[in-house]
Amino acid sequence: MSQTRLLSVLVENKPGVLQRVASMIRRRGFNIDSLSVGPTEDETVSRMSIAVHVGRQQAEQATKQLAKLVDVISIDDITGLRNVAHELVLLRMHAPPGERTELLNMVNIFRGRVVDVAASTLIAEVTGSSEKIDNFIDLMRPYGIKEMARSGAVALVRGDQTRLRVLDFALNGEVEAAAVMPGTGGAVDDQTGNV
């Protein structure tokens, strides 16, 4: 049974990496529901959050194939883990002066904010889970959505289930990255997740 799986991929911050990752997923015949990429705390590393609509077995195959790409540092299917995954939506809505109070109240209920106001329109920004974003969009449709821009999910694993990257300094001064699970004291194999 297929569902939307959320993959968290750390890659080297180099030109062409996004294209190679997306091409590999496309070659497998998977549809990418959303893909967000941006820098991490380390300027040489970027994090991709990829939502694909596949079954668990297909997701495992995809993660194994992605792990073989030269520029991929680590990849995790975080679907079953407790995670924080947020999307952002910007909606330009028809907003004549007589309807603005009602629109502003709806935006406030979703803890959003108005980021632009014009004579007959406004742009609202809302962040949160994909379900929250879907609900907000559905409630705004009757008011007249003129334009919409929606990001993909960006995600991190909650609490102690996360992998931590630690730098191991070799005797010759070279830096090697290793993933360590909290409380284990040992390195984690990026492909298997085993300590």
C-alpha positions as CSV (number, residue, x, y, z in Angstrom):
1,M,0.0,0.0,0.0
2,S,1.5,3.4,-1.0
3,Q,1.5,6.5,1.2
4,T,3.4,9.7,1.3
5,R,6.9,8.9,2.7
6,L,9.1,11.7,3.9
7,L,12.8,11.3,3.2
8,S,15.4,13.5,4.9
9,V,18.6,13.6,2.8
10,L,21.9,15.3,3.6
11,V,23.9,16.1,0.5
12,E,27.1,18.0,-0.4
13,N,26.3,21.6,-1.3
14,K,27.5,21.4,-4.9
15,P,26.0,22.4,-8.3
16,G,24.0,19.6,-9.9
17,V,23.2,17.5,-6.8
18,L,19.5,18.4,-6.8
19,Q,19.2,17.3,-10.5
20,R,21.0,14.0,-9.8
21,V,18.8,13.2,-6.8
22,A,15.5,14.1,-8.7
23,S,16.6,12.2,-11.8
24,M,17.3,9.0,-9.7
25,I,13.8,9.2,-8.2
26,R,12.3,9.9,-11.6
27,R,14.1,6.9,-13.1
28,R,12.5,4.7,-10.4
29,G,9.1,5.9,-11.6
30,F,8.2,7.6,-8.3
31,N,6.2,10.9,-8.2
32,I,7.7,13.6,-6.0
33,D,4.9,15.2,-4.0
34,S,7.2,17.9,-2.8
35,L,10.9,18.6,-2.5
36,S,12.5,21.3,-0.4
37,V,16.2,21.9,-0.2
38,G,18.3,24.4,1.7
39,P,21.5,24.9,3.6
40,T,22.2,23.5,7.0
41,E,24.2,24.7,9.9
42,D,27.3,23.5,7.9
43,E,27.7,25.6,4.7
44,T,29.1,22.7,2.8
45,V,26.0,20.5,3.4
46,S,22.3,21.0,2.3
47,R,19.2,19.1,3.6
48,M,16.6,17.9,1.2
49,S,13.2,17.0,2.5
50,I,11.5,14.8,-0.2
51,A,7.9,13.6,0.0
52,V,7.3,10.7,-2.4
53,H,4.0,8.7,-2.8
54,V,5.3,5.1,-2.6
55,G,5.0,2.0,-0.5
56,R,7.4,1.1,2.2
57,Q,9.3,-1.4,0.1
58,Q,9.7,1.1,-2.7
59,A,10.9,3.7,-0.3
60,E,13.6,1.3,1.0
61,Q,14.7,0.7,-2.6
62,A,14.8,4.5,-3.3
63,T,16.9,5.2,-0.1
64,K,19.4,2.4,-1.1
65,Q,19.7,3.9,-4.6
66,L,20.1,7.5,-3.2
67,A,22.7,6.3,-0.8
68,K,24.8,5.2,-3.7
69,L,25.0,8.7,-5.2
70,V,28.4,10.2,-4.6
71,D,27.1,13.5,-3.2
72,V,24.7,12.0,-0.7
73,I,26.0,12.0,2.9
74,S,23.1,10.3,4.6
75,I,19.5,9.5,4.0
76,D,16.7,8.6,6.3
77,D,13.0,7.6,5.8
78,I,11.6,9.6,8.7
79,T,7.9,8.8,8.0
80,G,7.5,6.5,11.0
81,L,9.5,8.7,13.4
82,R,8.2,11.5,15.5
83,N,9.1,14.6,13.4
84,V,8.3,18.2,12.9
85,A,7.4,18.8,9.2
86,H,6.1,22.2,8.2
87,E,5.1,23.7,4.9
88,L,4.5,27.4,4.0
89,V,1.7,28.8,1.8
90,L,1.2,32.3,0.5
91,L,-2.3,33.1,-0.8
92,R,-3.3,36.2,-2.6
93,M,-7.0,36.5,-2.0
94,H,-9.8,38.8,-3.2
95,A,-10.4,41.0,-0.2
96,P,-12.7,44.0,-0.7
97,P,-12.9,46.3,2.3
98,G,-16.2,44.8,3.5
99,E,-14.8,41.2,3.8
100,R,-11.4,42.0,5.3
101,T,-12.4,41.6,8.9
102,E,-13.7,38.1,8.3
103,L,-10.6,37.1,6.3
104,L,-8.3,38.5,9.0
105,N,-10.1,36.5,11.6
106,M,-9.7,33.3,9.5
107,V,-6.0,34.0,9.0
108,N,-5.6,34.5,12.8
109,I,-7.4,31.2,13.6
110,F,-4.7,29.4,11.6
111,R,-2.0,31.5,13.3
112,G,-1.1,33.0,10.0
113,R,-0.3,36.6,9.2
114,V,-1.1,39.1,6.4
115,V,2.1,40.0,4.6
116,D,0.7,42.4,1.9
117,V,-2.4,44.5,1.5
118,A,-3.6,46.2,-1.7
119,A,-6.8,48.0,-2.6
120,S,-8.8,44.8,-3.4
121,T,-6.4,41.9,-2.4
122,L,-4.3,40.7,0.5
123,I,-1.6,38.1,0.8
124,A,-1.7,35.7,3.8
125,E,1.1,33.5,5.0
126,V,0.4,30.3,7.0
127,T,2.9,27.6,8.1
128,G,2.3,24.2,9.5
129,S,1.6,20.6,8.7
130,S,0.3,19.7,5.2
131,E,-3.2,19.0,6.7
132,K,-3.3,22.4,8.3
133,I,-2.3,24.0,5.0
134,D,-4.9,21.9,3.1
135,N,-7.6,23.0,5.5
136,F,-6.7,26.6,5.3
137,I,-6.7,26.6,1.5
138,D,-10.2,24.8,1.5
139,L,-11.6,27.5,3.8
140,M,-10.2,30.3,1.7
141,R,-11.5,29.1,-1.6
142,P,-15.0,30.6,-1.2
143,Y,-13.4,34.0,-0.6
144,G,-11.6,33.8,-4.0
145,I,-8.0,32.7,-4.2
146,K,-6.3,34.7,-7.0
147,E,-2.8,33.2,-6.6
148,M,-1.1,30.6,-4.5
149,A,2.5,29.6,-3.8
150,R,3.2,26.5,-1.6
151,S,6.5,25.1,-0.4
152,G,7.3,21.5,0.2
153,A,7.7,20.2,3.7
154,V,10.9,20.9,5.6
155,A,11.4,18.4,8.4
156,L,13.5,17.3,11.4
157,V,13.2,14.4,13.7
158,R,12.0,15.2,17.2
159,G,14.1,14.7,20.4
160,D,16.4,11.8,21.0
161,Q,15.5,9.8,17.8
162,T,17.6,12.1,15.7
163,R,21.0,11.4,14.3
164,L,23.7,13.7,15.4
165,R,26.6,14.5,13.1
166,V,29.9,14.5,14.8
167,L,33.3,15.3,13.4
168,D,36.0,12.7,14.0
169,F,39.4,14.2,13.5
170,A,41.9,11.8,12.0
171,L,45.6,11.9,13.1
172,N,46.6,13.4,9.8
173,G,44.2,16.4,10.4
174,E,41.6,15.3,7.9
175,V,38.0,15.6,8.9
176,E,35.6,12.7,8.6
177,A,31.8,12.9,9.2
178,A,30.1,10.2,11.2
179,A,26.6,9.9,12.5
180,V,26.1,8.9,16.1
181,M,22.8,7.9,17.8
182,P,22.4,9.6,21.2
183,G,23.2,7.4,24.1
184,T,24.9,4.7,22.0
185,G,28.4,6.1,21.9
186,G,29.0,4.4,18.6
187,A,29.0,5.3,14.9
188,V,25.9,4.6,12.9
189,D,26.1,3.0,9.4
190,D,24.3,5.5,7.2
191,Q,22.9,2.8,4.9
192,T,21.5,0.4,7.6
193,G,21.1,2.6,10.6
194,N,22.9,0.0,12.7
195,V,25.4,1.0,15.4
